[in-house]
């Protein structure tokens, strides 16, 4: 009876929040439910583990979740998903509150959930899932996660033989989980025009997650992701992955899969791995390639972090990113490098203040390749923050950016940043920041924007 009363109360809370402000409260009703009843999620009925998909990992889980949810819904399947991004236990609880009957029975066919990697073991304990896609396990949120091998150990203790895993074939840590599951499905992209080798002078050799000896990469499709083999044991990329995207054409936005040409909406290597995971999962859930291909061509990502704004006659390409790991920064750099025209680049990477202890960490800068940006016509670079602006400047210098074109602002003062923007001659501007300065800068751009 307590479960039913809690469910009714939280349905009312969720409905009230939705009426007042649709943009807020994505997990509030779930938070209340868990305070009243810690095992609340376990009590729902009618959930078939064979139709529950967890999508987790360091980078790309929001996009991949949106992709799988979109693809399944586009094919006419009834799905529930936490696409708002509330990916911990309270977000899962809220999703079930919104997608259940008054009696607590799940009222959709498929449950597709983005899952925070640290929270995954606890969520799986109360909500068995037959499928789990893992994007990658990389350095991220060091004050919370420590190092990715800590997350890897937590995953090993939570994955069972009743699960099918969907694993990035070029990412050594997540692929090492293949021995834990009943089945493993591998997704991969072939070498393409953005595949690169790297000078490993500033890199720390990645230890094999199975034996601890150095991992050797043939090349990199993304930071720390590419065809690999351990220097000692048999841990390596599978030569025949289940989903293998070939002949990638970034200009035409196409790739070849199993002899057929597919179109895709967002052109960078980061998204290609998301597409490959989507295909791998949706095939196993019973969709045809034709259904998946049509859905992929129509996909619009609500979590896409690129905006175009106008300010004092200049066009601002704002690339906001999740700070703390190399993948999102590399994606922003790749986007800038795709523009062959003259431009100015503003980069502001700040102290991270999610929770105590606050920290300033620049490790991920040195895992990124700034050289493609430095090889394009850039009038000037402006790097700003009170913490790591000099580290950012050094990465640009090491990549070949002329020192005389780099301006360092040891400040987070918005007027000082805008003064440098007004000094810039080109009207083609790229801004790369984390979320902290985003709202304040965007407000200033809108206030000084071009109207009419």
Number of C-alpha atoms within 10 A of each C-alpha: 6 9 18 15 13 19 29 17 15 22 23 13 17 21 13 14 17 14 9 10 9 12 9 11 20 22 22 18 27 29 20 19 25 17 12 13 15 12 13 23 23 14 13 20 14 12 19 15 16 16 15 21 28 23 27 26 23 20 22 21 25 26 23 26 27 26 24 28 25 24 24 22 15 17 15 10 15 14 19 22 22 25 23 18 20 22 25 21 24 23 26 24 30 27 26 27 28 18 19 19 16 13 13 18 16 21 18 15 15 23 26 26 30 30 30 21 21 19 16 23 19 13 22 17 11 14 18 19 25 20 24 24 28 25 25 25 23 24 20 21 18 13 15 12 14 12 15 20 16 12 22 20 12 17 19 16 10 15 22 18 12 16 20 24 29 26 27 28 31 27 24 29 23 24 26 18 20 19 13 19 18 14 15 20 20 23 27 29 26 15 17 15 12 15 14 15 13 15 7 10 8 10 14 10 13 16 17 21 20 14 13 13 15 17 20 17 20 12 17 18 22 23 24 23 18 26 23 21 20 22 17 12 14 10 18 21 21 16 10 11 16 17 22 20 24 18 15 24 15 17 8 11 15 19 21 15 17 9 8 8 14 19 16 20 16 17 18 19 21 20 17 18 25 25 25 22 28 27 24 23 22 19 15 12 16 9 16 13 15 11 16 23 16 16 20 22 15 14 16 14 15 11 12 13 12 15 12 11 16 18 21 14 13 19 17 22 19 21 25 22 23 16 22 23 24 24 27 22 27 22 20 21 22 21 18 24 18 15 13 12 11 14 20 22 22 20 20 25 29 25 18 19 11 12 9 9 9 11 16 14 20 20 16 19 22 20 22 22 24 23 18 16 22 20 13 17 14 20 16 22 24 22 27 27 21 16 18 19 22 17 17 21 21 16 18 22 18 15 16 15 22 14 14 9 14 19 17 16 18 14 16 16 13 13 11 12 19 15 10 13 20 14 8 18 13 17 18 19 26 22 22 22 24 20 16 19 17 17 10 11 18 17 11 14 18 13 13 13 18 14 8 3
